[in-house]
Amino acid sequence: MSTPVRSDVPWYVAPLPERLEDFALRFAWLIVAINLAGTAFGFWYYRVQFEATPLLAWPLVPDSPVATLFIALSLAAYKLDFDADWLHALAFFGCIKLGFWTPFVQLVVNGQGDLWWAMYWFLVLSHLGMAAEAFLVHRYANFSVPAVAVALAWYGFNDVVDYFVAFLDGPHHTLLRAEILPGGIDHSIAAHDHAAAGAVVLTLLATFLALATRVKYLEARQRG
């Protein structure tokens, strides 16, 4: 299928060079495979936290692997010409939110600690790559209001049960090293609040960018 034409939209809607977007969309199946591999690795990475989490709450725990699964399915749907705007919105939200949240937590909240340096920087850089691939989605998604509402509902719900309201033995956010104390896990410390603030701000940012993308593309069509 032909690559969708990029409209004249502001830089904050489409910060990647157009040639890079075209290249990535041309090799979308390779990016799908990379994200599926990342999803598998992510579920393995969360194996210890799964053991301490009720089965019904498992979908709430592996945020990054779920986000890479969303973007893999979104790109596959685009290549197969399958109409799934709700999926594209979920992929965009997930990659924006986790793509920036994880580097923020690793660099500002967690630090390297006793984590192997190669794994530490792999986590930081691979998640920044997730944030970058989020900005491919505007080329084929409509970001309809119902689709954005679905993504906001899912990631807003995640914020609530990850940080603010106990649900099925929650909170269910990725464990922060500062919270792990000799007597157990303490969610009352400042690190928890910093991580929560980052998550909420990024959910709001994803909402703004998705709706701004829709508005700017509609404006571009009117000009055209």
Backbone bond lengths (Angstrom), bond angles and torsions (degrees), N, CA, C in turn:
res aa  C-N    CA-C-N  psi(-1)  N-CA   C-N-CA  omega(-1)  CA-C   N-CA-C  phi
1 M - - - 1.443 - - 1.527 109.49 -
2 S 1.345 116.66 151.92 1.453 120.84 -179.33 1.526 110.64 -74.48
3 T 1.313 115.76 149.54 1.460 120.98 179.18 1.525 109.66 -75.07
4 P 1.338 118.33 130.37 1.468 120.14 180.00 1.525 111.33 -58.76
5 V 1.327 115.72 143.96 1.454 120.96 179.78 1.527 109.71 -72.29
6 R 1.305 116.10 138.60 1.466 121.12 176.98 1.528 109.23 -85.92
7 S 1.308 116.62 126.02 1.454 121.32 178.39 1.527 110.49 -81.01
8 D 1.319 114.90 166.85 1.462 120.95 177.67 1.524 108.24 -80.54
9 V 1.328 116.00 93.31 1.463 122.05 -177.05 1.526 108.93 -123.35
10 P 1.349 117.74 160.82 1.472 120.44 -177.18 1.524 112.57 -61.82
11 W 1.330 115.21 159.40 1.463 121.33 -176.67 1.522 112.48 -61.47
12 Y 1.341 117.49 -32.91 1.459 119.10 -176.67 1.528 112.11 -73.91
13 V 1.305 116.74 -16.72 1.461 121.13 173.83 1.526 110.76 -85.23
14 A 1.329 115.53 -35.65 1.474 120.68 -177.36 1.521 109.26 -137.22
15 P 1.340 118.60 76.06 1.470 121.23 -175.68 1.529 114.57 -77.09
16 L 1.327 118.28 -15.09 1.464 120.14 -178.73 1.526 110.13 -81.64
17 P 1.338 118.31 146.59 1.469 120.16 174.34 1.529 110.56 -58.62
18 E 1.313 116.34 142.95 1.468 120.30 -177.27 1.527 111.39 -59.73
19 R 1.319 117.71 -37.69 1.469 120.50 179.72 1.531 110.82 -63.52
20 L 1.328 116.23 -37.61 1.461 119.64 178.21 1.525 110.42 -67.27
21 E 1.322 117.41 -42.08 1.463 120.82 175.87 1.524 110.61 -58.44
22 D 1.341 116.08 -47.73 1.466 120.36 -178.96 1.528 111.18 -60.09
23 F 1.330 115.84 -43.99 1.466 120.82 179.54 1.523 110.94 -61.39
24 A 1.342 116.29 -46.50 1.460 120.40 -177.90 1.523 111.61 -64.77
25 L 1.329 117.33 -41.25 1.462 119.93 -179.67 1.532 111.07 -70.26
26 R 1.315 116.70 -30.45 1.466 119.89 177.18 1.536 110.64 -66.80
27 F 1.327 115.79 -34.14 1.467 120.78 179.92 1.533 110.80 -109.27
28 A 1.324 115.19 38.23 1.467 120.35 -176.05 1.518 112.80 -60.93
29 W 1.344 117.39 -34.07 1.470 118.65 -178.80 1.527 111.20 -65.06
30 L 1.329 117.14 -33.54 1.464 120.02 176.21 1.529 109.91 -65.94
31 I 1.333 116.75 -41.10 1.467 120.54 178.58 1.522 110.17 -66.28
32 V 1.333 116.88 -35.82 1.468 120.65 175.18 1.528 109.79 -58.82
33 A 1.328 116.26 -47.45 1.465 120.41 -178.31 1.531 111.19 -63.19
34 I 1.330 117.07 -41.53 1.465 120.61 179.45 1.525 110.43 -62.77
35 N 1.317 116.59 -42.21 1.466 119.79 -179.84 1.523 112.22 -69.13
36 L 1.312 117.57 -35.30 1.466 119.55 176.33 1.529 110.50 -66.00
37 A 1.348 116.08 -38.35 1.465 119.21 175.76 1.527 109.70 -64.21
38 G 1.332 116.90 -40.56 1.458 120.29 177.09 1.516 112.14 -63.81
39 T 1.320 116.68 -36.30 1.463 120.72 177.08 1.526 110.66 -63.03
40 A 1.318 116.07 -46.22 1.463 119.87 179.17 1.528 110.94 -61.58
41 F 1.343 116.58 -44.59 1.463 119.89 177.89 1.523 110.59 -61.90
42 G 1.336 117.00 -40.81 1.457 120.70 -178.12 1.514 112.83 -63.25
43 F 1.331 116.58 -41.29 1.465 118.87 177.91 1.533 110.15 -64.95
44 W 1.322 116.93 -36.86 1.473 119.58 175.34 1.529 109.83 -64.84
45 Y 1.321 117.69 -40.72 1.461 122.53 -178.26 1.530 111.17 -61.38
46 Y 1.332 116.77 -32.92 1.468 121.35 -177.92 1.528 112.78 -90.47
47 R 1.304 118.47 10.03 1.460 121.15 -172.01 1.529 112.30 -57.47
48 V 1.343 117.83 -39.26 1.470 120.53 -178.74 1.522 110.44 -68.79
49 Q 1.329 116.38 -41.22 1.463 119.10 179.82 1.526 111.27 -68.40
50 F 1.329 117.21 -33.07 1.469 119.83 175.76 1.526 110.87 -59.88
51 E 1.320 116.29 -39.83 1.469 120.35 -177.55 1.526 111.92 -61.09
52 A 1.335 116.98 -28.15 1.464 120.83 -177.96 1.528 112.63 -99.45
53 T 1.341 116.75 8.95 1.466 121.13 -174.99 1.522 110.04 -119.23
54 P 1.334 118.40 134.91 1.471 119.97 175.59 1.528 111.21 -56.90
55 L 1.315 116.42 144.81 1.461 121.68 -174.75 1.529 112.02 -55.51
56 L 1.327 117.88 -40.09 1.459 120.67 -177.67 1.523 112.23 -65.33
57 A 1.323 117.08 -22.55 1.462 120.50 -179.48 1.524 112.89 -93.03
58 W 1.313 118.88 -1.12 1.461 121.00 -177.82 1.527 113.60 -55.34
59 P 1.347 120.82 -40.25 1.470 119.17 -179.96 1.531 113.58 -61.89
60 L 1.339 117.18 -18.12 1.455 120.92 -177.95 1.522 113.02 -87.82
61 V 1.317 117.93 -10.05 1.470 121.27 -172.18 1.523 113.35 -89.90
62 P 1.333 120.42 -54.28 1.467 120.56 -171.63 1.531 111.90 -85.33
63 D 1.329 117.20 71.40 1.459 120.76 -173.33 1.525 113.39 -58.94
64 S 1.324 117.45 -47.33 1.467 119.87 -178.43 1.526 112.40 -66.44
65 P 1.337 119.94 -46.32 1.464 118.96 176.53 1.532 113.04 -59.85
66 V 1.321 117.14 -36.23 1.465 119.29 177.03 1.528 110.09 -66.25
67 A 1.334 116.87 -38.87 1.463 120.59 178.76 1.527 111.29 -64.46
68 T 1.332 117.78 -42.11 1.470 119.34 178.11 1.527 110.85 -68.34
69 L 1.331 117.17 -31.07 1.462 119.64 174.36 1.526 110.33 -66.43
70 F 1.336 116.92 -42.27 1.465 120.68 178.49 1.529 111.26 -59.80
71 I 1.342 117.44 -45.86 1.461 118.97 -176.94 1.531 110.63 -70.51
72 A 1.330 117.42 -34.33 1.467 119.78 176.01 1.524 110.54 -62.48
73 L 1.334 116.77 -46.30 1.466 120.60 179.56 1.526 111.12 -67.78
74 S 1.323 117.04 -35.75 1.457 120.86 178.71 1.530 111.07 -63.40
75 L 1.326 116.92 -47.92 1.467 120.43 179.01 1.522 111.18 -65.13
76 A 1.331 116.82 -37.76 1.465 119.83 177.05 1.522 110.64 -64.19
77 A 1.337 117.09 -41.86 1.466 120.78 178.05 1.522 110.56 -62.41
78 Y 1.329 116.67 -40.33 1.472 120.05 176.80 1.526 111.14 -60.86
79 K 1.334 117.38 -47.12 1.467 120.45 -178.24 1.527 111.84 -66.00
80 L 1.328 116.14 -30.86 1.467 120.60 -179.77 1.526 112.05 -90.26
81 D 1.332 116.31 3.03 1.468 122.25 -179.97 1.529 111.26 57.94
82 F 1.327 115.04 42.46 1.459 121.40 179.64 1.526 109.03 -100.13
83 D 1.313 117.00 127.03 1.459 121.92 -176.64 1.524 109.45 -78.77
84 A 1.327 116.61 108.37 1.474 120.88 -178.40 1.516 108.44 -148.40
85 D 1.330 116.77 65.04 1.463 119.97 -175.38 1.528 111.74 -62.76
86 W 1.322 117.16 -32.30 1.466 120.46 177.70 1.529 110.50 -62.82
87 L 1.339 116.63 -37.46 1.461 121.17 178.87 1.524 110.27 -68.86
88 H 1.332 116.65 -40.73 1.464 119.92 178.37 1.528 110.78 -62.53
89 A 1.336 116.32 -39.84 1.465 119.64 178.48 1.528 111.11 -65.22
90 L 1.326 117.13 -42.88 1.465 120.63 176.89 1.523 111.01 -60.36
91 A 1.337 116.74 -41.42 1.465 120.44 179.28 1.522 111.06 -64.17
92 F 1.320 116.05 -43.40 1.461 120.35 -179.94 1.525 110.68 -63.12
93 F 1.320 116.97 -50.34 1.465 121.23 178.85 1.528 110.52 -58.21
94 G 1.326 116.66 -47.72 1.460 120.20 -175.81 1.510 112.74 -61.94
95 C 1.348 116.61 -43.63 1.464 118.95 -177.34 1.520 112.26 -74.08
96 I 1.339 117.50 -34.27 1.463 119.39 174.56 1.529 109.58 -65.51
97 K 1.311 115.53 -50.04 1.465 119.29 -173.85 1.524 111.84 -66.58
98 L 1.323 118.09 -55.52 1.467 119.86 -176.16 1.516 111.77 -77.10
99 G 1.341 116.42 -26.57 1.454 119.37 178.25 1.517 113.03 -64.73
100 F 1.334 116.38 -31.01 1.466 120.21 177.98 1.526 112.56 -100.50
101 W 1.345 117.26 -31.96 1.465 119.74 -176.80 1.521 111.70 -65.05
102 T 1.309 117.43 -44.81 1.468 119.72 -176.47 1.529 112.20 -64.43
103 P 1.345 120.81 -46.87 1.468 117.96 174.60 1.526 112.89 -60.37
104 F 1.340 117.28 -38.23 1.468 119.84 176.93 1.531 110.69 -59.15
105 V 1.322 116.37 -47.47 1.468 120.06 -178.81 1.518 111.16 -66.07
106 Q 1.331 116.71 -43.94 1.465 118.90 -177.98 1.527 112.02 -66.52
107 L 1.336 117.15 -40.15 1.455 120.58 -174.60 1.528 113.24 -85.10
108 V 1.331 117.47 -31.13 1.462 121.06 -172.41 1.529 112.15 -107.97
109 V 1.334 117.47 -40.92 1.461 121.12 -173.33 1.530 111.46 -95.45
110 N 1.323 116.62 -52.02 1.466 120.60 -173.87 1.524 113.66 -82.96
111 G 1.327 115.72 -52.18 1.454 119.24 -167.33 1.519 110.12 74.54
112 Q 1.309 116.55 173.99 1.469 119.47 -176.05 1.522 112.15 -70.89
113 G 1.332 117.50 -36.51 1.463 120.01 -178.74 1.517 111.13 55.10
114 D 1.337 116.06 -134.46 1.456 119.97 179.63 1.525 112.16 -96.46
115 L 1.334 116.33 12.17 1.463 120.19 177.89 1.524 109.11 -73.35
116 W 1.332 116.01 136.37 1.465 121.25 178.10 1.523 109.37 -54.36
117 W 1.330 118.59 133.48 1.465 121.99 -172.98 1.516 111.94 -57.78
118 A 1.333 117.39 -37.90 1.461 119.74 -178.93 1.526 110.84 -66.04
119 M 1.333 117.01 -40.42 1.462 120.34 177.20 1.517 110.20 -66.93
120 Y 1.323 117.16 -39.60 1.464 121.53 -179.97 1.530 110.76 -58.28
121 W 1.319 116.80 -50.73 1.456 119.82 -177.78 1.521 111.95 -75.12
122 F 1.317 117.04 -27.22 1.468 119.14 172.70 1.519 110.05 -62.09
123 L 1.330 117.32 -44.02 1.463 120.82 178.70 1.526 111.15 -61.85
124 V 1.335 116.33 -44.17 1.464 119.80 -178.91 1.527 111.04 -64.60
125 L 1.326 117.22 -51.37 1.464 121.04 -173.19 1.522 112.65 -73.31
126 S 1.326 117.08 -37.54 1.467 119.05 179.94 1.525 110.93 -66.78
127 H 1.329 116.59 -34.47 1.461 118.73 178.50 1.529 111.46 -74.30
128 L 1.308 118.38 -33.59 1.457 119.64 172.40 1.524 110.45 -62.97
129 G 1.338 116.78 -33.89 1.461 120.35 173.75 1.519 111.75 -63.00
130 M 1.328 117.05 -36.18 1.470 120.54 174.93 1.519 110.53 -61.09
131 A 1.335 116.52 -43.92 1.460 119.83 179.35 1.520 110.72 -61.20
132 A 1.336 116.57 -39.58 1.467 119.82 179.90 1.531 111.09 -65.00
133 E 1.333 117.62 -43.10 1.457 118.59 -176.47 1.526 112.13 -71.86
134 A 1.329 117.62 -16.89 1.463 119.76 173.83 1.521 110.64 -57.99
135 F 1.340 116.65 -32.11 1.456 120.87 -175.48 1.531 112.73 -85.15
136 L 1.332 116.69 13.15 1.459 120.88 166.71 1.526 110.92 -88.41
137 V 1.325 115.99 -24.74 1.465 121.15 -168.91 1.530 111.85 -65.75
138 H 1.339 117.16 -30.67 1.465 119.21 -177.29 1.524 112.40 -62.32
139 R 1.323 117.40 -20.54 1.460 120.03 -177.53 1.526 112.73 -71.72
140 Y 1.342 117.69 -21.37 1.461 118.73 -177.27 1.525 113.78 -132.40
141 A 1.331 119.15 -4.32 1.469 121.52 -178.47 1.525 110.28 -99.30
142 N 1.332 116.13 153.91 1.460 121.58 176.21 1.524 112.30 -95.70
143 F 1.328 116.94 -21.95 1.462 122.04 -174.88 1.535 110.73 50.34
144 S 1.321 114.70 51.47 1.458 119.73 176.79 1.520 109.46 -62.07
145 V 1.325 115.96 157.11 1.461 119.89 -179.22 1.529 111.53 -58.18
146 P 1.363 119.67 -45.76 1.471 118.35 177.19 1.530 113.09 -60.28
147 A 1.334 117.24 -37.84 1.474 119.88 -179.80 1.524 110.65 -66.20
148 V 1.326 117.10 -43.52 1.465 120.78 177.74 1.526 109.79 -63.89
149 A 1.334 116.65 -37.14 1.469 120.00 178.84 1.524 111.17 -62.69
150 V 1.340 117.18 -39.49 1.468 121.07 178.01 1.529 109.88 -61.94
151 A 1.334 116.41 -47.71 1.465 120.10 -178.67 1.523 111.52 -65.27
152 L 1.329 116.58 -41.23 1.466 120.05 179.15 1.524 110.72 -65.32
153 A 1.330 116.74 -38.84 1.463 119.87 179.37 1.527 110.66 -63.84
154 W 1.336 116.85 -43.89 1.466 119.88 -178.25 1.521 111.67 -66.67
155 Y 1.333 116.83 -48.89 1.457 118.74 -176.21 1.525 112.10 -78.24
156 G 1.330 117.59 -27.30 1.460 119.41 171.93 1.515 111.50 -66.72
157 F 1.335 116.21 -42.04 1.469 120.97 176.46 1.525 110.11 -61.56
158 N 1.325 116.35 -41.33 1.466 119.91 177.32 1.519 111.60 -59.81
159 D 1.323 117.48 -42.39 1.465 119.95 178.70 1.525 111.15 -60.61
160 V 1.330 115.83 -42.81 1.467 120.16 -177.49 1.520 110.76 -63.02
161 V 1.332 117.57 -50.80 1.467 120.04 -175.01 1.530 112.06 -80.51
162 D 1.339 117.12 -17.26 1.464 119.46 176.70 1.524 112.08 -76.70
163 Y 1.335 116.11 -32.64 1.456 117.93 -168.99 1.524 116.44 -130.81
164 F 1.334 118.27 -23.14 1.456 118.47 -166.00 1.523 115.34 -119.15
165 V 1.308 118.95 -35.17 1.461 121.62 -174.55 1.524 108.79 -127.21
166 A 1.327 116.53 124.03 1.465 120.27 178.75 1.522 110.03 -63.74
167 F 1.334 115.93 132.23 1.458 121.66 -177.48 1.516 107.63 -148.80
168 L 1.329 116.96 118.38 1.465 121.05 -179.60 1.533 111.08 50.62
169 D 1.326 115.48 56.41 1.465 122.29 178.18 1.527 113.38 64.94
170 G 1.356 117.17 25.41 1.456 120.74 178.43 1.519 111.19 -71.43
171 P 1.340 118.81 -175.48 1.461 128.70 6.87 1.539 113.42 -66.09
172 H 1.357 113.73 159.59 1.465 118.84 -173.60 1.529 113.19 -118.42
173 H 1.332 117.87 15.50 1.460 119.13 179.09 1.523 110.74 -71.33
174 T 1.327 115.33 165.75 1.458 120.52 173.94 1.525 109.32 -56.60
175 L 1.308 116.93 132.02 1.460 120.64 -177.77 1.525 110.81 -61.77
176 L 1.313 115.90 133.36 1.456 122.56 176.17 1.519 108.82 -96.22
177 R 1.326 116.92 137.15 1.464 119.31 -176.25 1.528 111.50 -60.50
178 A 1.326 117.30 -34.17 1.464 120.10 -179.23 1.523 111.78 -65.68
179 E 1.340 117.66 -23.75 1.467 121.04 -178.48 1.525 112.86 -80.96
180 I 1.319 116.47 -18.21 1.465 120.45 -175.39 1.530 108.80 -86.93
181 L 1.317 115.94 104.34 1.462 122.84 -176.96 1.531 109.86 -113.59
182 P 1.331 117.75 164.00 1.474 119.99 -179.67 1.531 113.42 -54.81
183 G 1.318 117.18 -32.91 1.462 119.26 -178.50 1.511 114.58 -89.03
184 G 1.321 117.45 1.01 1.467 120.88 -178.94 1.516 110.99 135.06
185 I 1.326 117.11 -156.55 1.461 122.34 -177.46 1.521 109.08 -104.29
186 D 1.325 116.10 128.98 1.464 121.79 -177.61 1.527 109.12 -114.86
187 H 1.347 116.37 111.25 1.458 121.10 -179.81 1.521 112.68 -91.60
188 S 1.317 118.35 5.72 1.458 121.05 -175.34 1.524 113.12 -93.83
189 I 1.330 117.53 0.62 1.457 119.92 -175.28 1.531 111.02 -86.18
190 A 1.335 115.63 169.35 1.462 121.12 -175.19 1.525 112.45 -62.58
191 A 1.327 117.87 -33.91 1.465 120.54 -179.34 1.525 111.25 -57.45
192 H 1.326 116.19 -38.69 1.468 121.07 177.79 1.524 110.05 -61.02
193 D 1.321 116.93 -45.25 1.466 121.19 -179.10 1.520 111.27 -65.43
194 H 1.320 117.45 -39.64 1.461 120.45 179.04 1.528 111.13 -64.12
195 A 1.328 115.93 -43.57 1.460 119.75 178.47 1.523 110.90 -64.28
196 A 1.330 116.59 -40.60 1.461 120.86 178.96 1.515 110.91 -63.63
197 A 1.329 116.66 -44.30 1.460 120.35 179.78 1.528 110.76 -61.35
198 G 1.327 116.92 -42.80 1.460 120.42 177.99 1.513 111.98 -60.75
199 A 1.335 116.79 -41.88 1.465 120.82 -179.22 1.526 111.30 -64.44
200 V 1.316 117.05 -44.66 1.469 120.59 -178.21 1.530 110.71 -66.79
201 V 1.331 116.61 -44.38 1.461 120.08 179.26 1.523 110.77 -60.00
202 L 1.320 117.75 -40.50 1.462 120.84 -178.36 1.529 111.94 -72.49
203 T 1.326 117.99 -31.81 1.461 120.06 173.25 1.528 109.78 -63.73
204 L 1.326 116.41 -42.43 1.465 120.43 177.05 1.528 110.97 -64.75
205 L 1.335 117.04 -41.07 1.462 120.69 178.76 1.525 111.15 -61.93
206 A 1.329 116.89 -44.75 1.465 120.42 179.33 1.521 110.87 -61.69
207 T 1.328 117.28 -39.75 1.462 121.21 178.18 1.526 110.49 -62.69
208 F 1.326 116.18 -47.21 1.462 119.80 178.86 1.527 111.24 -59.84
209 L 1.328 117.30 -48.34 1.461 120.69 -176.31 1.527 111.69 -64.66
210 A 1.337 117.51 -39.11 1.460 120.00 179.39 1.526 110.88 -64.13
211 L 1.335 116.89 -46.47 1.459 120.29 -179.16 1.525 110.94 -70.90
212 A 1.342 117.33 -36.66 1.462 120.09 176.79 1.524 110.61 -63.85
213 T 1.324 117.11 -38.78 1.460 120.92 177.38 1.519 110.51 -60.43
214 R 1.320 116.56 -45.79 1.463 119.93 178.97 1.529 110.92 -60.33
215 V 1.329 117.11 -47.24 1.464 121.19 -178.64 1.524 110.90 -62.24
216 K 1.316 117.66 -45.96 1.461 120.66 -176.41 1.526 111.70 -68.29
217 Y 1.317 118.53 -34.11 1.464 119.94 176.04 1.522 110.83 -70.13
218 L 1.326 117.74 -37.75 1.464 120.32 176.04 1.523 110.54 -63.91
219 E 1.324 116.87 -40.84 1.463 120.58 177.69 1.530 110.48 -64.36
220 A 1.333 117.57 -40.30 1.455 121.32 -179.97 1.528 110.86 -64.33
221 R 1.327 116.96 -38.36 1.469 120.20 178.39 1.522 111.47 -66.74
222 Q 1.314 116.35 -37.79 1.466 120.05 178.23 1.517 111.06 -65.15
223 R 1.356 116.28 -38.33 1.469 119.64 178.42 1.513 111.28 -68.81
224 G 1.380 114.42 -32.96 1.456 119.01 -176.97 1.505 113.24 -77.86
